[in-house]
Amino acid sequence: MKNTLGSKRVCLVLPFLITLMFGLLPGASAADEPYRLGVALGFTGTGATYSNEGLEGVRLAVEEINAKGGMLGRHPIELSIKDTYTNPEVALIEVKRLIAENRVQAIIGTYSSASALAIKPSCFENRVLHIATISNSEDITKVNFSPYTFSVVPNTYMQAKAVALGVAKLARERGWTTYCTIASDYAWGHSTQELTVRFLREIVPKFKMVRAFWPPLGEKSFTAYRMAITAYKPDCLVGFLAGEDNAIWIRQNVGPEGFLRRTPYPGSLISVTELMEQSKILDRGMIGLARSPFFAHMDVPMMAAFVKNYLAKYKSYPSDWAVMSYDGVHILRQGLEKQGTVEKNAEFALKGMTVDTCRGRLFFREIDNQLSCSSYMGVVTDDPKYPFPIYGDLMEMKGPDSWRPEHEILDARTGLRK
């Protein structure tokens, strides 16, 4: 009888030990499994600066989460990073590799909107979460809707509306009556300019556009445009020049006798990157647009901690792109915590979810997975707290005040209306 009981104990205990050894108990294998996160950004080409700054934000967030055990406290994040070369075809190839070879569960990316649109179908087909932290075309979430794609950036519609709201406020305060526009002659430039002009017409009908200028993408000399604009004597010039084109335009028109000293130039994207890199040439008093300037939210504990840790790690202040990419990883973390498992993607947990970010408590709009993030406009101003200019007279245009009405999104998806 004694031997029989001993045999029974061995029979009961042995399967348990075998199960434990091979990780077959419920939750045992999951506790050792890493969370595989992909990053697809343009580290080569025109997107290199913003992409590298975005990656710094991602790395810092990953280090913080892994220091606490990883996702859900027990799944260390394993990063796989790919260079899209700011090319949609390359982006798609690299994202397919991330999914097939690295078996990523979520992807942060990309730099260009064309690349984000190119990878969206593949993420959808493979049920891989896609968080856009830099690219901001409205079409990423507006049309061909994917439940796996989320945007944490103010999109092109939101930025155009924000510019219009900011310029309208300045026009009333400064007594402006006329303006010209200058926009790069390609799809983004045309769509953004047309939206902003439409909004200005609705908000301040007496504020008139007298001429639109369309330099080709890649323009190197703006002398003829400057002379033509001067002839119209506008109260301001609303700008929508792309990346490097805008940098060239600013360099050619700043200084004590520069055109931009005489003519306000609102609407131009001057992110924290430009404030830091071009601090010596930027005219104080210039009006610029930003997507996520850290100094706008130093009263938010998460932002204050991020800036402190970023400074300690990189010996520099975080750019807009670092802030939004850092937010993207921590938003993913919060989605996984809400659902309580990494065995499935967090898209359903994130849908309509309120999340904590460096920019405060924000939420995803259910119809398009767009975060309710703000846009910012201000006057380039020196501040003794920082070794570069920041924005004074800062205006924050909230996401819900600037995003497209839901009925227009539905119309765009059904094709009932343009």
CORWO-V693570 format. One record per residue. N is the residue number from 1. SS is DSSP state (a for helix, b for strand, c for the rest). BURIAL is + if it has 16 or more other C-alpha atoms within 10 Angstrom, else -. Layout:
# CORWO-V693570
n=N ss=SS burial=BURIAL
n=N ss=SS burial=BURIAL
This chain:
# CORWO-V693570
n=1 ss=c burial=-
n=2 ss=a burial=-
n=3 ss=a burial=-
n=4 ss=a burial=-
n=5 ss=a burial=-
n=6 ss=a burial=-
n=7 ss=a burial=-
n=8 ss=a burial=-
n=9 ss=a burial=-
n=10 ss=a burial=-
n=11 ss=a burial=-
n=12 ss=a burial=-
n=13 ss=a burial=-
n=14 ss=a burial=-
n=15 ss=a burial=-
n=16 ss=a burial=-
n=17 ss=a burial=-
n=18 ss=a burial=-
n=19 ss=a burial=-
n=20 ss=a burial=-
n=21 ss=a burial=-
n=22 ss=c burial=-
n=23 ss=c burial=-
n=24 ss=c burial=-
n=25 ss=c burial=-
n=26 ss=c burial=-
n=27 ss=c burial=-
n=28 ss=a burial=-
n=29 ss=a burial=-
n=30 ss=a burial=+
n=31 ss=a burial=-
n=32 ss=a burial=-
n=33 ss=c burial=-
n=34 ss=c burial=+
n=35 ss=b burial=+
n=36 ss=b burial=+
n=37 ss=b burial=+
n=38 ss=b burial=+
n=39 ss=b burial=+
n=40 ss=b burial=+
n=41 ss=b burial=+
n=42 ss=c burial=+
n=43 ss=c burial=+
n=44 ss=c burial=-
n=45 ss=c burial=-
n=46 ss=c burial=-
n=47 ss=c burial=+
n=48 ss=a burial=+
n=49 ss=a burial=-
n=50 ss=a burial=+
n=51 ss=a burial=+
n=52 ss=a burial=+
n=53 ss=a burial=+
n=54 ss=a burial=+
n=55 ss=a burial=+
n=56 ss=a burial=+
n=57 ss=a burial=+
n=58 ss=a burial=+
n=59 ss=a burial=+
n=60 ss=a burial=+
n=61 ss=a burial=+
n=62 ss=a burial=+
n=63 ss=a burial=-
n=64 ss=a burial=-
n=65 ss=a burial=+
n=66 ss=a burial=+
n=67 ss=c burial=-
n=68 ss=c burial=-
n=69 ss=c burial=-
n=70 ss=c burial=+
n=71 ss=b burial=+
n=72 ss=c burial=+
n=73 ss=c burial=-
n=74 ss=c burial=+
n=75 ss=b burial=+
n=76 ss=c burial=+
n=77 ss=b burial=+
n=78 ss=b burial=+
n=79 ss=b burial=+
n=80 ss=b burial=-
n=81 ss=b burial=+
n=82 ss=b burial=+
n=83 ss=b burial=+
n=84 ss=c burial=+
n=85 ss=c burial=+
n=86 ss=c burial=+
n=87 ss=c burial=+
n=88 ss=a burial=+
n=89 ss=a burial=-
n=90 ss=a burial=+
n=91 ss=a burial=+
n=92 ss=a burial=+
n=93 ss=a burial=-
n=94 ss=a burial=+
n=95 ss=a burial=+
n=96 ss=a burial=+
n=97 ss=a burial=-
n=98 ss=a burial=+
n=99 ss=a burial=+
n=100 ss=a burial=-
n=101 ss=c burial=-
n=102 ss=c burial=+
n=103 ss=c burial=+
n=104 ss=c burial=+
n=105 ss=c burial=+
n=106 ss=b burial=+
n=107 ss=b burial=+
n=108 ss=b burial=+
n=109 ss=b burial=+
n=110 ss=c burial=+
n=111 ss=c burial=+
n=112 ss=c burial=+
n=113 ss=a burial=+
n=114 ss=a burial=+
n=115 ss=a burial=+
n=116 ss=a burial=+
n=117 ss=a burial=+
n=118 ss=a burial=+
n=119 ss=a burial=+
n=120 ss=a burial=+
n=121 ss=a burial=+
n=122 ss=a burial=+
n=123 ss=a burial=+
n=124 ss=a burial=+
n=125 ss=a burial=-
n=126 ss=c burial=-
n=127 ss=c burial=+
n=128 ss=c burial=+
n=129 ss=b burial=+
n=130 ss=b burial=+
n=131 ss=b burial=+
n=132 ss=b burial=+
n=133 ss=c burial=+
n=134 ss=c burial=+
n=135 ss=c burial=+
n=136 ss=c burial=+
n=137 ss=c burial=+
n=138 ss=c burial=+
n=139 ss=a burial=+
n=140 ss=a burial=+
n=141 ss=a burial=+
n=142 ss=a burial=+
n=143 ss=c burial=-
n=144 ss=c burial=-
n=145 ss=c burial=+
n=146 ss=c burial=+
n=147 ss=c burial=+
n=148 ss=c burial=+
n=149 ss=b burial=+
n=150 ss=b burial=+
n=151 ss=b burial=+
n=152 ss=c burial=+
n=153 ss=c burial=+
n=154 ss=c burial=+
n=155 ss=c burial=+
n=156 ss=a burial=+
n=157 ss=a burial=+
n=158 ss=a burial=+
n=159 ss=a burial=+
n=160 ss=a burial=+
n=161 ss=a burial=+
n=162 ss=a burial=+
n=163 ss=a burial=+
n=164 ss=a burial=+
n=165 ss=a burial=+
n=166 ss=a burial=+
n=167 ss=a burial=+
n=168 ss=a burial=+
n=169 ss=a burial=-
n=170 ss=a burial=-
n=171 ss=a burial=+
n=172 ss=a burial=-
n=173 ss=a burial=-
n=174 ss=a burial=-
n=175 ss=c burial=-
n=176 ss=c burial=+
n=177 ss=c burial=+
n=178 ss=b burial=+
n=179 ss=b burial=+
n=180 ss=b burial=+
n=181 ss=b burial=+
n=182 ss=b burial=+
n=183 ss=b burial=+
n=184 ss=c burial=+
n=185 ss=c burial=+
n=186 ss=c burial=-
n=187 ss=a burial=-
n=188 ss=a burial=+
n=189 ss=a burial=+
n=190 ss=a burial=-
n=191 ss=a burial=-
n=192 ss=a burial=+
n=193 ss=a burial=+
n=194 ss=a burial=-
n=195 ss=a burial=+
n=196 ss=a burial=+
n=197 ss=a burial=+
n=198 ss=a burial=-
n=199 ss=a burial=+
n=200 ss=a burial=+
n=201 ss=a burial=+
n=202 ss=a burial=-
n=203 ss=a burial=-
n=204 ss=c burial=+
n=205 ss=c burial=-
n=206 ss=c burial=-
n=207 ss=c burial=+
n=208 ss=b burial=+
n=209 ss=b burial=+
n=210 ss=b burial=-
n=211 ss=b burial=-
n=212 ss=b burial=-
n=213 ss=b burial=+
n=214 ss=c burial=+
n=215 ss=c burial=+
n=216 ss=c burial=-
n=217 ss=c burial=+
n=218 ss=c burial=-
n=219 ss=c burial=-
n=220 ss=c burial=-
n=221 ss=c burial=-
n=222 ss=c burial=-
n=223 ss=a burial=-
n=224 ss=a burial=-
n=225 ss=a burial=-
n=226 ss=a burial=+
n=227 ss=a burial=-
n=228 ss=a burial=-
n=229 ss=a burial=+
n=230 ss=a burial=-
n=231 ss=a burial=-
n=232 ss=a burial=-
n=233 ss=c burial=-
n=234 ss=c burial=+
n=235 ss=c burial=+
n=236 ss=b burial=+
n=237 ss=b burial=+
n=238 ss=b burial=+
n=239 ss=b burial=+
n=240 ss=b burial=+
n=241 ss=c burial=+
n=242 ss=c burial=+
n=243 ss=a burial=+
n=244 ss=a burial=-
n=245 ss=a burial=+
n=246 ss=a burial=+
n=247 ss=a burial=+
n=248 ss=a burial=+
n=249 ss=a burial=+
n=250 ss=a burial=+
n=251 ss=a burial=-
n=252 ss=a burial=+
n=253 ss=a burial=+
n=254 ss=c burial=+
n=255 ss=c burial=-
n=256 ss=c burial=-
n=257 ss=c burial=-
n=258 ss=c burial=-
n=259 ss=a burial=+
n=260 ss=a burial=+
n=261 ss=a burial=+
n=262 ss=a burial=-
n=263 ss=c burial=+
n=264 ss=b burial=+
n=265 ss=c burial=+
n=266 ss=c burial=+
n=267 ss=c burial=+
n=268 ss=c burial=+
n=269 ss=b burial=+
n=270 ss=c burial=+
n=271 ss=c burial=+
n=272 ss=a burial=+
n=273 ss=a burial=+
n=274 ss=a burial=+
n=275 ss=a burial=+
n=276 ss=a burial=+
n=277 ss=a burial=-
n=278 ss=c burial=+
n=279 ss=c burial=+
n=280 ss=c burial=-
n=281 ss=c burial=-
n=282 ss=c burial=+
n=283 ss=c burial=+
n=284 ss=c burial=+
n=285 ss=c burial=+
n=286 ss=c burial=+
n=287 ss=b burial=+
n=288 ss=b burial=+
n=289 ss=b burial=+
n=290 ss=b burial=+
n=291 ss=c burial=+
n=292 ss=c burial=+
n=293 ss=c burial=+
n=294 ss=a burial=+
n=295 ss=a burial=+
n=296 ss=a burial=+
n=297 ss=a burial=-
n=298 ss=c burial=+
n=299 ss=c burial=-
n=300 ss=c burial=+
n=301 ss=a burial=-
n=302 ss=a burial=+
n=303 ss=a burial=+
n=304 ss=a burial=+
n=305 ss=a burial=-
n=306 ss=a burial=+
n=307 ss=a burial=+
n=308 ss=a burial=-
n=309 ss=a burial=+
n=310 ss=a burial=+
n=311 ss=a burial=-
n=312 ss=a burial=-
n=313 ss=a burial=-
n=314 ss=a burial=-
n=315 ss=c burial=-
n=316 ss=c burial=-
n=317 ss=c burial=+
n=318 ss=c burial=+
n=319 ss=c burial=+
n=320 ss=a burial=+
n=321 ss=a burial=+
n=322 ss=a burial=+
n=323 ss=a burial=+
n=324 ss=a burial=+
n=325 ss=a burial=+
n=326 ss=a burial=+
n=327 ss=a burial=+
n=328 ss=a burial=+
n=329 ss=a burial=+
n=330 ss=a burial=+
n=331 ss=a burial=+
n=332 ss=a burial=+
n=333 ss=a burial=+
n=334 ss=a burial=+
n=335 ss=a burial=+
n=336 ss=a burial=+
n=337 ss=a burial=+
n=338 ss=a burial=-
n=339 ss=a burial=+
n=340 ss=c burial=-
n=341 ss=c burial=+
n=342 ss=c burial=+
n=343 ss=c burial=-
n=344 ss=c burial=-
n=345 ss=c burial=+
n=346 ss=c burial=+
n=347 ss=a burial=+
n=348 ss=a burial=-
n=349 ss=a burial=+
n=350 ss=a burial=+
n=351 ss=c burial=+
n=352 ss=c burial=+
n=353 ss=c burial=+
n=354 ss=b burial=+
n=355 ss=b burial=+
n=356 ss=b burial=-
n=357 ss=b burial=+
n=358 ss=c burial=+
n=359 ss=c burial=+
n=360 ss=b burial=-
n=361 ss=b burial=-
n=362 ss=b burial=+
n=363 ss=b burial=+
n=364 ss=b burial=+
n=365 ss=b burial=+
n=366 ss=c burial=-
n=367 ss=c burial=+
n=368 ss=c burial=+
n=369 ss=c burial=+
n=370 ss=b burial=+
n=371 ss=b burial=+
n=372 ss=c burial=+
n=373 ss=c burial=+
n=374 ss=c burial=+
n=375 ss=b burial=+
n=376 ss=b burial=+
n=377 ss=b burial=+
n=378 ss=b burial=+
n=379 ss=b burial=+
n=380 ss=b burial=+
n=381 ss=b burial=+
n=382 ss=c burial=+
n=383 ss=c burial=-
n=384 ss=c burial=-
n=385 ss=c burial=-
n=386 ss=c burial=-
n=387 ss=c burial=-
n=388 ss=c burial=+
n=389 ss=c burial=+
n=390 ss=b burial=+
n=391 ss=b burial=+
n=392 ss=b burial=+
n=393 ss=b burial=-
n=394 ss=b burial=+
n=395 ss=b burial=+
n=396 ss=b burial=+
n=397 ss=b burial=+
n=398 ss=c burial=+
n=399 ss=a burial=+
n=400 ss=a burial=-
n=401 ss=a burial=-
n=402 ss=a burial=+
n=403 ss=c burial=+
n=404 ss=c burial=+
n=405 ss=c burial=-
n=406 ss=a burial=-
n=407 ss=a burial=-
n=408 ss=a burial=-
n=409 ss=a burial=+
n=410 ss=a burial=+
n=411 ss=a burial=-
n=412 ss=a burial=-
n=413 ss=a burial=-
n=414 ss=a burial=-
n=415 ss=c burial=-
n=416 ss=c burial=-
n=417 ss=c burial=-
n=418 ss=c burial=-
